[in-house]
Amino acid sequence: MALFVYQAFSRDGKKVTGSLDAPSEGSARELLQRKGLLAYSIVAAHKAIQSESFLERLFSSSITLKEKILFTKQLSVLLKSGIPLLPAIELLIEQFTGRMHRIIVSLKDGLKEGQGLADGMSSYPHDFENLYIQLIRAGEASGKLEVILDRLTQYLERSEELSGKITDAIRMPLIQLGLIFLVVIGLMTTIVPKLMGIFEQQGGDLPFATVLLVAMSGIILNHYVVLIGSIVSVVMAFLYWKSTKSGALNFDRFKLKMPVISTFTKIGAIVQFSKTLGMLLEGGVNLSEALDIVCNIVDNRVLKESLKEAREKIIKQGKIAQYLKQTGIFPPMATYLISTGEETGKLDMMLIGVGDTYEKELTEFADGLAALLNPMMTLVTALIVGFVIMGITMPIMKMSSMVH
């Protein structure tokens, strides 16, 4: 049975879309006719997904990281239980819905035709990254697919956990900044304008805080079109600059100079490089191909170029630790451990160990940053709101004292 995606007309002329399992396209057409549907398009699910345009992929639901983790974990469990690959894939079909369901059916059809699992996944580069596919291919070649899937599950779960911690560390300060902005804008556009007339009638010198608030309120109310246009123009110009090759490179270079961001970037690169290279080597991927894959998954372009230069030297000389040290990314402890792994013939295990160590360090750094930023943002909020309230209340208190 294969999965087909169809478009058809019902008896009352309405357009109907959906999917169904059938042995062939002809059988699918017959099944639809029995349901009272006139099909004008029937396409095998795997072909339908592969031919999706950019806009279709953009607006259609895609595979989530949780779905990928669940698929990887369940397939690993089934294979370790002694179930062959094809029956295991068939068992997983009903466990998922939407795009993931269609992809698994496509993988099943490919396996029935003698296609490898990795080859089937390579048809969906937007759902399965190169690292995932190469590890699956290595697992199939070595006969240790269940071990590789187990490793991939751990890797994906740890990546999700780490990404969540970093997001949590940044999310609350950003929410607080947004709330501060909304409160200040609200006061500037509602309360301050109403009090401006009273302040003008009062005459005399106004406190500096009040003068500043009145000036800011006037700018916001009288020139909001220019302000919004300027902000949009700056954002668009930044995004365009960042999309260019030189802009992206300079922005990545700038991130390496920012105190907190540089720590996340450098330690994150160490974790990505070490764990990924370790898993690839453990899975039987040759060093040259493994280094190629690893260098391309590092996000920062400056670090990526440094690692690519090291890759060329490593392939020629075979001394990984020595040339990783020259990049300036890896600290002495990391290069020492990697060097030890080279000497003992346990490079894959040592690389995974280095990745685990620095992943823990990055997690602790994210937790510490969150613990530090929350009280700092509370203080900043108090100072800004306090300044606004002071600017509003000081003239009112002054008028009250004059009345008495």
C-alpha positions as CSV (number, residue, x, y, z in Angstrom):
1,M,0.0,0.0,0.0
2,A,1.2,3.5,-0.8
3,L,-0.1,6.9,0.3
4,F,-1.6,9.2,-2.4
5,V,-2.6,12.8,-2.1
6,Y,-5.6,13.7,-4.2
7,Q,-7.7,16.7,-5.3
8,A,-11.2,16.0,-6.4
9,F,-14.7,17.3,-6.9
10,S,-17.7,16.1,-4.9
11,R,-21.2,15.5,-6.4
12,D,-22.3,19.0,-5.4
13,G,-19.2,20.5,-7.2
14,K,-17.1,21.3,-4.1
15,K,-13.4,20.9,-4.2
16,V,-12.1,18.2,-1.9
17,T,-8.5,17.5,-1.0
18,G,-7.1,14.6,1.2
19,S,-5.0,11.5,1.2
20,L,-5.6,7.7,1.1
21,D,-3.8,4.4,1.1
22,A,-4.0,2.3,-2.1
23,P,-1.9,-0.2,-4.0
24,S,-1.7,2.0,-7.1
25,E,-2.9,5.2,-8.6
26,G,-5.6,3.4,-10.5
27,S,-6.9,1.8,-7.3
28,A,-6.9,5.2,-5.5
29,R,-9.0,6.6,-8.3
30,E,-11.5,3.8,-8.0
31,L,-11.8,4.2,-4.3
32,L,-12.5,7.9,-4.7
33,Q,-15.2,7.1,-7.4
34,R,-16.9,4.8,-4.9
35,K,-17.0,7.7,-2.4
36,G,-18.6,9.8,-5.0
37,L,-15.5,11.9,-5.8
38,L,-14.2,12.8,-9.2
39,A,-10.4,13.0,-8.9
40,Y,-8.5,15.4,-11.2
41,S,-5.2,15.1,-9.4
42,I,-3.7,12.0,-7.7
43,V,0.0,12.1,-6.7
44,A,2.1,9.7,-4.6
45,A,2.7,11.4,-1.2
46,H,6.5,11.3,-1.5
47,K,6.3,13.1,-4.9
48,A,3.8,15.6,-3.6
49,I,6.1,16.6,-0.7
50,Q,9.3,16.7,-2.8
51,S,7.6,19.0,-5.4
52,E,6.3,21.5,-2.8
53,S,7.3,25.1,-3.6
54,F,8.9,27.4,-1.2
55,L,5.6,29.1,-0.4
56,E,3.8,25.8,0.2
57,R,6.6,24.7,2.6
58,L,6.4,28.1,4.3
59,F,2.6,28.0,5.0
60,S,2.3,24.2,5.6
61,S,2.8,22.6,8.9
62,S,6.4,21.2,9.1
63,I,8.0,18.5,11.3
64,T,8.6,19.7,14.8
65,L,11.7,18.8,16.8
66,K,9.5,16.9,19.2
67,E,8.1,14.8,16.3
68,K,11.6,14.0,15.1
69,I,12.7,13.0,18.6
70,L,9.7,10.8,19.0
71,F,10.2,9.2,15.6
72,T,13.9,8.6,16.3
73,K,13.3,7.2,19.8
74,Q,10.4,4.9,18.8
75,L,12.3,3.5,15.7
76,S,15.3,2.8,18.0
77,V,13.2,1.0,20.5
78,L,11.5,-1.1,17.8
79,L,14.8,-2.1,16.2
80,K,16.4,-3.0,19.6
81,S,13.3,-5.2,20.2
82,G,14.4,-7.3,17.1
83,I,11.8,-5.9,14.7
84,P,13.2,-5.5,11.1
85,L,13.4,-2.0,9.7
86,L,10.4,-2.2,7.2
87,P,7.9,-3.6,9.7
88,A,9.2,-1.1,12.3
89,I,8.5,1.8,9.9
90,E,5.1,0.4,9.1
91,L,4.3,0.3,12.8
92,L,5.2,4.0,13.1
93,I,2.9,5.2,10.3
94,E,-0.3,5.4,12.5
95,Q,1.6,7.1,15.4
96,F,1.9,10.4,13.4
97,T,-0.3,12.7,11.5
98,G,0.1,15.5,8.9
99,R,3.4,15.9,7.1
100,M,5.3,13.4,9.3
101,H,2.7,10.7,8.5
102,R,3.2,11.3,4.8
103,I,7.0,11.2,5.0
104,I,7.0,7.9,6.9
105,V,4.7,6.4,4.3
106,S,7.1,7.6,1.6
107,L,10.0,6.1,3.5
108,K,8.1,2.8,3.8
109,D,7.4,2.8,0.0
110,G,11.1,3.5,-0.7
111,L,12.2,0.6,1.5
112,K,9.9,-1.7,-0.3
113,E,11.5,-0.7,-3.6
114,G,15.0,-1.4,-2.2
115,Q,15.9,2.2,-1.3
116,G,17.9,2.8,1.9
117,L,16.4,4.7,4.8
118,A,19.0,7.5,4.5
119,D,18.4,7.8,0.8
120,G,14.7,8.2,1.4
121,M,15.3,10.9,4.0
122,S,17.6,12.8,1.7
123,S,14.5,13.6,-0.4
124,Y,13.4,15.8,2.5
125,P,16.3,18.1,3.2
126,H,14.0,20.6,4.9
127,D,12.9,18.0,7.5
128,F,16.1,15.9,8.0
129,E,19.4,17.8,8.1
130,N,22.6,16.5,6.5
131,L,24.0,15.4,9.9
132,Y,20.9,13.2,10.6
133,I,21.0,11.6,7.2
134,Q,24.7,10.9,7.3
135,L,24.4,9.2,10.7
136,I,21.5,7.1,9.5
137,R,23.5,6.1,6.4
138,A,26.5,5.2,8.6
139,G,24.2,3.2,10.9
140,E,22.8,1.3,7.9
141,A,26.3,0.6,6.5
142,S,27.7,-0.6,9.8
143,G,24.6,-2.6,10.9
144,K,24.3,-0.5,14.0
145,L,21.3,1.6,13.1
146,E,19.6,1.1,16.5
147,V,22.8,2.4,18.3
148,I,23.0,5.4,16.0
149,L,19.3,6.2,16.5
150,D,19.9,6.0,20.2
151,R,22.7,8.5,19.9
152,L,20.6,10.7,17.7
153,T,17.8,10.7,20.2
154,Q,20.1,11.8,23.0
155,Y,21.6,14.5,20.8
156,L,18.2,15.9,19.7
157,E,16.9,15.8,23.3
158,R,20.0,17.6,24.7
159,S,19.8,20.1,21.8
160,E,16.1,20.8,22.6
161,E,16.9,21.2,26.3
162,L,19.8,23.5,25.8
163,S,17.9,25.6,23.2
164,G,15.1,25.9,25.7
165,K,17.4,27.1,28.5
166,I,19.0,29.7,26.3
167,T,15.5,30.8,25.1
168,D,14.3,31.0,28.7
169,A,17.3,33.1,29.7
170,I,16.5,35.7,27.0
171,R,12.7,35.5,26.9
172,M,11.8,37.1,30.2
173,P,14.1,40.1,29.8
174,L,12.6,40.7,26.4
175,I,9.1,40.4,27.7
176,Q,9.9,42.9,30.5
177,L,11.5,45.3,28.0
178,G,8.3,45.0,25.9
179,L,6.1,45.8,28.9
180,I,8.2,48.8,29.9
181,F,8.0,50.1,26.3
182,L,4.2,49.7,26.3
183,V,3.7,51.3,29.7
184,V,5.9,54.3,28.8
185,I,4.2,54.8,25.4
186,G,0.8,54.5,27.1
187,L,1.8,57.2,29.7
188,M,3.3,59.5,27.0
189,T,0.2,59.3,24.8
190,T,-2.5,59.5,27.4
191,I,-1.5,60.9,30.8
192,V,1.2,63.4,29.9
193,P,-0.8,65.2,27.1
194,K,-3.7,65.8,29.5
195,L,-1.3,67.2,32.1
196,M,0.6,69.4,29.6
197,G,-2.2,72.1,29.6
198,I,-2.2,72.2,33.4
199,F,1.6,72.5,33.5
200,E,1.5,75.4,30.9
201,Q,-1.2,77.3,32.9
202,Q,0.9,76.9,36.1
203,G,3.9,78.5,34.4
204,G,7.3,78.7,36.2
205,D,10.1,76.3,35.8
206,L,9.3,72.7,35.5
207,P,11.5,69.9,36.8
208,F,14.0,68.4,34.3
209,A,12.2,65.1,34.4
210,T,8.9,66.8,33.4
211,V,10.5,68.8,30.6
212,L,12.0,65.6,29.2
213,L,8.6,63.8,29.4
214,V,6.7,66.6,27.8
215,A,9.3,66.8,24.9
216,M,9.2,63.1,24.4
217,S,5.4,63.1,24.4
218,G,5.3,65.9,21.8
219,I,7.7,64.0,19.5
220,I,5.6,60.7,19.8
221,L,2.3,62.4,19.3
222,N,3.3,64.9,16.5
223,H,5.8,62.8,14.6
224,Y,4.7,59.2,15.1
225,V,4.5,58.6,11.4
226,V,8.2,59.6,11.0
227,L,9.2,57.6,14.0
228,I,7.5,54.4,12.8
229,G,8.9,55.0,9.3
230,S,12.4,55.5,10.7
231,I,12.2,52.3,12.8
232,V,10.9,50.2,9.9
233,S,13.5,51.7,7.6
234,V,16.3,50.9,10.0
235,V,15.1,47.4,10.6
236,M,14.7,46.7,6.9
237,A,18.2,48.2,6.1
238,F,19.7,46.0,8.9
239,L,18.0,42.9,7.6
240,Y,19.2,43.6,4.0
241,W,22.7,44.3,5.2
242,K,22.7,41.1,7.3
243,S,21.5,39.1,4.2
244,T,24.6,40.2,2.2
245,K,27.7,38.1,2.4
246,S,29.9,40.9,3.9
247,G,27.1,42.1,6.2
248,A,26.5,38.6,7.6
249,L,30.3,38.1,8.1
250,N,30.7,41.4,9.9
251,F,27.6,40.8,12.0
252,D,29.0,37.4,13.1
253,R,32.3,39.1,13.8
254,F,30.5,41.7,15.9
255,K,28.8,38.9,17.9
256,L,32.1,37.4,18.8
257,K,33.1,40.7,20.4
258,M,30.0,41.1,22.5
259,P,30.6,39.8,26.1
260,V,27.6,37.5,26.7
261,I,26.8,36.7,23.0
262,S,30.4,35.7,22.3
263,T,30.3,33.2,25.2
264,F,27.2,31.5,23.8
265,T,28.6,31.5,20.3
266,K,32.0,30.1,21.1
267,I,30.9,27.4,23.6
268,G,28.0,26.5,21.3
269,A,30.5,26.0,18.5
270,I,32.6,23.8,20.6
271,V,29.6,21.7,21.6
272,Q,28.3,21.4,18.1
273,F,31.7,20.5,16.6
274,S,32.8,18.0,19.3
275,K,29.6,16.1,19.7
276,T,28.7,15.9,16.1
277,L,32.2,14.9,15.0
278,G,32.3,12.3,17.8
279,M,29.0,10.8,16.7
280,L,30.0,10.7,13.0
281,L,33.3,9.0,13.7
282,E,31.6,6.6,16.1
283,G,29.1,5.8,13.4
284,G,31.9,4.9,10.9
285,V,31.9,8.1,8.8
286,N,35.4,8.8,7.5
287,L,37.2,11.8,8.9
288,S,37.2,14.0,5.8
289,E,33.5,13.6,5.2
290,A,32.7,14.0,8.9
291,L,34.7,17.3,9.1
292,D,32.9,18.5,6.0
293,I,29.5,18.0,7.7
294,V,30.6,19.4,11.0
295,C,32.1,22.6,9.6
296,N,28.8,23.3,7.8
297,I,26.6,23.1,10.9
298,V,28.4,25.8,12.9
299,D,26.2,28.9,12.7
300,N,28.9,31.7,13.0
301,R,30.6,32.3,9.7
302,V,33.9,33.5,11.3
303,L,34.1,30.4,13.3
304,K,33.1,28.3,10.3
305,E,35.9,29.7,8.2
306,S,38.4,29.0,11.0
307,L,37.2,25.4,11.3
308,K,37.3,25.0,7.5
309,E,41.0,26.2,7.4
310,A,41.7,23.7,10.2
311,R,39.9,21.0,8.3
312,E,42.3,21.3,5.3
313,K,45.3,21.0,7.6
314,I,43.8,18.1,9.6
315,I,43.1,16.1,6.4
316,K,46.7,16.6,5.2
317,Q,48.5,16.1,8.5
318,G,45.9,14.1,10.6
319,K,46.6,16.1,13.8
320,I,43.2,17.3,14.9
321,A,44.0,18.7,18.4
322,Q,47.0,20.7,17.1
323,Y,45.0,22.6,14.4
324,L,41.9,23.0,16.5
325,K,44.1,24.9,19.0
326,Q,45.2,27.2,16.2
327,T,41.6,28.3,15.5
328,G,41.5,30.1,18.9
329,I,38.1,28.7,19.5
330,F,39.0,25.6,21.6
331,P,40.3,26.2,25.1
332,P,43.5,24.3,26.2
333,M,41.5,21.8,28.2
334,A,39.4,20.8,25.2
335,T,42.5,20.4,22.9
336,Y,44.3,18.4,25.6
337,L,41.4,16.0,25.9
338,I,41.1,15.7,22.1
339,S,44.8,15.1,21.8
340,T,44.6,12.4,24.5
341,G,41.8,10.7,22.4
342,E,44.0,10.8,19.3
343,E,46.9,9.1,21.2
344,T,44.7,6.4,22.8
345,G,42.7,5.7,19.7
346,K,39.4,6.7,21.4
347,L,38.9,10.0,19.6
348,D,35.2,9.6,19.0
349,M,34.5,8.9,22.7
350,M,36.8,11.8,23.8
351,L,35.1,14.2,21.4
352,I,31.6,13.3,22.7
353,G,33.0,13.7,26.3
354,V,34.3,17.2,25.4
355,G,30.9,18.1,23.9
356,D,29.1,16.9,27.0
357,T,31.4,18.8,29.3
358,Y,31.0,22.1,27.5
359,E,27.3,21.6,27.0
360,K,27.0,21.4,30.8
361,E,29.1,24.6,31.1
362,L,26.8,26.3,28.6
363,T,23.7,25.2,30.5
364,E,25.2,26.5,33.7
365,F,26.0,29.8,32.0
366,A,22.5,30.1,30.7
367,D,21.0,29.4,34.1
368,G,23.4,31.9,35.7
369,L,22.5,34.6,33.1
370,A,18.8,34.1,33.7
371,A,19.3,34.4,37.5
372,L,21.2,37.6,36.9
373,L,19.1,39.2,34.2
374,N,15.7,38.9,36.0
375,P,16.6,41.1,39.0
376,M,18.5,43.5,36.8
377,M,15.5,43.9,34.5
378,T,13.2,44.4,37.6
379,L,15.6,47.2,38.7
380,V,15.6,48.8,35.2
381,T,11.8,48.6,35.1
382,A,11.6,50.3,38.5
383,L,14.0,53.1,37.4
384,I,12.2,53.8,34.2
385,V,8.7,53.7,35.6
386,G,9.9,55.6,38.6
387,F,11.4,58.4,36.4
388,V,8.1,58.7,34.5
389,I,6.0,58.8,37.7
390,M,8.4,61.4,39.2
391,G,8.2,63.6,36.1
392,I,4.4,63.5,36.3
393,T,3.9,63.9,40.1
394,M,6.6,66.5,40.9
395,P,4.7,69.5,39.2
396,I,1.5,68.3,40.7
397,M,3.0,68.3,44.2
398,K,4.5,71.7,43.5
399,M,1.1,73.1,42.6
400,S,-0.5,71.5,45.7
401,S,2.1,73.2,47.9
402,M,1.4,76.6,46.2
403,V,-2.3,76.2,46.8
404,H,-1.8,75.6,50.5
